């Protein structure tokens, strides 16, 4: 009985470790303290790791700017300000336009 529980705990720990190594982020959704995964803000080739839809499994392989399936780590609390989302989404987002200059 105890041996089964120990084996089960070891399997769960191993699976979590493999997930973190494979996807470059913890199972909780952030890869580092004070950071969060932000979807739709990465430029092509600058994504953090695997795409949400499974089209690739490595960082730097994004083919499209600002894809809703690609993420990169940003400071916690800044994702929405950057025009991104905290969960994957279809299509691509457009970056926020630069503020209009007023004639001086």
N, C-alpha and C positions, 0 to 999 in steps of 0.2 A: 504494500500500500504506500509506504513512504517512498520507496524507490520509484514508483510510478509518478508521484508528485514531483520528485526531483527531476526526473527525466522530462516531464511536461514543462517544468519551469525552464530547464536548459534549452528545450526546443523553442519556447517562446522568446527567450533572450537571444538565441541564435537567429531566429527569424527577424527580430527587430534590428539586430546588428546588420544583417544582410540588407534589409530595406534601407537603412541609413547609408550604408556604403554604396548601394546600387543607385539610389535616387539622390544622394548628396544632401539629404535633409532628414531631420528626425521625424518619427511617426506623428508627432504633434503638429507638423506643418511648418516649423521654422528650423533653419539649419544652424543658427547661432543665437546666443542670447541677445536680446535687443533687436533682432531682425525678424522680418516676415517675408514670406513668398508673395510676390506681387505679379499678377498676371496682366499681360497687355502692355508692359512698359519696356520690354527687352527689344533691342534692335537685332536684326538678322546676325547670327554668329555670336551674340553676346548673352544668350540665355544661360540660366543657372545650371540646369540639368535636364533630365528627361521631360519630354512634352507630356501634357496631361492626357492626350489622346493616344499616346504610345507610338507616334510616328518615328521617334528616335529615343535613344536612351542616354545621350551624353550632352554635357554642356557645350556650347559653341556650335551646335548643329542647326539652330533655327534658320529657316530659309526666308522668313518674312518678318519685316519690322512690325512690332507691336501686336503680334498674334495673341489672341486670347487663350491659346493653348500653351504658351511659353511663359516662363516666369524668371525673375531674378530676385535675389535677396536685396531688400531695402531696409532702412531704419524703421523699426516698429512705429506705426502711426503715420507713416508718410505715403503709403501706397495710394490711397484715395486722392491725396493732394497731387500726386504725379499723374493722375488720370487712369490709374490701374484699378484692378479688382482683386479681392482676396481669394476668389475662387475662379477656376477656369471658365471660359465662355467661348462661344462660337465667334468666328470671324476675327477681325482685327479692330483695335481701337485707334483712333487718331490722337496724336499727342495734343495736349492743350495748346491752343495758339498763343503766340507771344502777345503780351498786352499791346494794345494799339497805342501808338505814339500820338500825343496831342501836339498840334502845331504850337510853336513857341514864339 
